[in-house]
Amino acid sequence: MDPEMPLSVSHSKSLSDEENLKLFGKCNNPNGHGHNYKVIVTVRGEIDPVSGMVINLTELKEYMQEAILEPLDHKNLDKDVPYFAEVVSTTENIAVFIWENLKKMLPMGTLYKVKVYETDQNIVVYKGEETISEK
């Protein structure tokens, strides 16, 4: 599934105006700016022998609607989405937000990766937090 959604991003309250400009370049704007992101969700698991699917695509589409489009579509992320009140709305953090929302809805272990395209050249792939055990 790959819904496209316009959002706005890229200004950290923790940085000065000069630091924001240096870090985010033309994407920096304390009042936000628009992007049309493309999101691709990949699932994995055993294929159901009856349906031939890992997960019913109609259900996945509904989960994506609830986890991605409803909270993010046509929103100013920094002002309209509580998560981004304290988290800088970079493409990386958008991918984490989407992952966390979808993970709650999908059967355990089914979500494999979230891929977010800000542009054709700026792409983030997120596969969840991988923990490294201490020995």
N, C-alpha and C positions, 0 to 999 in steps of 0.2 A: 504494500500500500504506500502511496506517496502523495499525501495531501500537501498542497502548497498553501502557505499562510504568510500574510504580511505582518511584520512585527517591527519593533524599534529597539535599538541597543546602544551600548558602549560609552559609558561614562562612570567612572568609579568615584564615589563620594570620599574614598580614602586617599585620593590623590589630588594634587593641586591642578589648576587649569593647564599649566605648562606640562606637567607630567602626563595628564590625560591626553593632551594633544600629541605628545611624543609617542605614547604607547598605542593609541588607537588611530592616530592620523585623521584622515578625512571622515572616518566613522565616528569620531568623537563629537558629541553634542549633548550638553546637559539636559536639553529638552527632548532628546531622542531623535531618531530618524528612521525611515522605513526600509524594510527588507522583505522580499518574498522568498521565504525559506522553502526548501523542498526536503521532506522527511521520508526516509525509507526505513522500515522496520523489518528485521529478519528474525524469524522464529525457527526453532529446531526441536526435534523430538521424534518419537516413533510415529510412523504413519499408521493411522487407523485403517485396519483392513476393510472396513465397511465403506467409509467415506472416501478413503484414499488421500486424506489430508492430515497434516500435523495438528492443525486447528481450523475450525470452520472459518472461512474467510469473511463471511457475513458478520460473525461474532468479532473477529479481529477488527473489522472496519468500525463496528460499534465501539469497541474499546479505544480505538484510535480517536474517534470522534470525541469521546468523553475525556480521554487523557491528554490529548494534544489540541484539537481544534477548539473545544469549548473554553478551556482556560487561556489559550494563546492567540487565537485567530482574531485579526483586526484589533489588537490591543497595544497600548503603550506598555511594554513589559515593566518598565521601571515604576510606572504609576498605577497600573491596573492589575498587576499580578503580585500578590503579597510575597511570594517566594523571592522575587527580584528586588524587593525593598532593601534587602541586606546582601544580596548576591549580585555581582556585576553580570549584566545580561549579555555575555559573550556567547558565541556559537557553542563553545565548549560547555558552558553552564546550561544552555538551552538543551543540549543533548542529555546532560545529566538529569535535568528536570523531567524531560520526556521519559527517559529510562525509569526513573523512580515512580512516575505515575503509572506507566504501563506495567511495570513489575508487580504492582499491587493487584492488577486486574487479571493478568494472564496466569495460567496454570504454572506452578513452580517449575523453574528450569526451562521453560519454553522460550522466553525472550533471549535472543542471541546477541543482536546488536542493533543500535540506533545510528543511522547515518543522517547527518544534517548538512545540507548544502546551503551556504549563505550566497555563494556565487558558484559558477562552474569551476573556479580555481580554489575556492576556500571551502573545504569539506572537513567535517569532523566525524569521526567514527568513535562510538563509545560502546564498550562491552561490559559496563559495570565495574565496580571496584574489585580489583584482584588483591587479595590479602596475601602477604608473605609471612609465613610462619617463622617464628624465631626458633633457633636450635640451641 
